[in-house]
Amino acid sequence: MNSSQQRGIERPRARGTDRSLARRAELISIGRRLFADTSYDTLSMDDIAKQAHVAKGLIYYYFKSKRGYYLAIVEDSVADLITHAASGLSLPPVERVQRTIDCYLRYAQDNQAAYRTIVSGGVGFDTQVHAIRDGVREAIVATIAEGAYGRSDIAPVVRMGLFGWVCGVEGATLDWIDRPGLDRDTMRELLVKMLGGALRAIEEIDPSYAAPAPARRDG
């Protein structure tokens, strides 16, 4: 079972004919772009329907409400991100961590609108949206913990250290896709070294969580 499944983050399973599922997926794709560039409160259902070139009733048919539409967009985007970031579970631990970070950056680079929607767009006060975003952070923490320590059942201090690193990655990645002054390889190496610093700090506080050899200054 991968980290996304452990954390309950998986692509929602919509029911219907192939044609209706394709139509729903198309509306979600359009919504990713709309909500990435415009705040949730600014966009009305009339605006969404006009820009999507569909009848407003069609959006209600598939998603019941604007909030339902937005949540479907966030959940679908998160499923994509987690699938990319949690790949490579069969690799050795160190390679798995590097693969996770590279896949995370690749996803953000190739799906900028969706990434912005996950991390910073939309309904800032909505508790359900916060829960979705917290879920993706916890899934990344679990994936990194599995790569660094071989397990995801970690002590609170370890979780907090990795969680702080993940939040820093989000901010840095948002800035990187807006101002791409670094190539992805350089950005990955920077984030890997920042993770090494976090792992060493964790070890200093709790020596039972030894930093992997590549993260050690003498390694």
Disulfide bonds with the S-S distance in Angstrom:
none
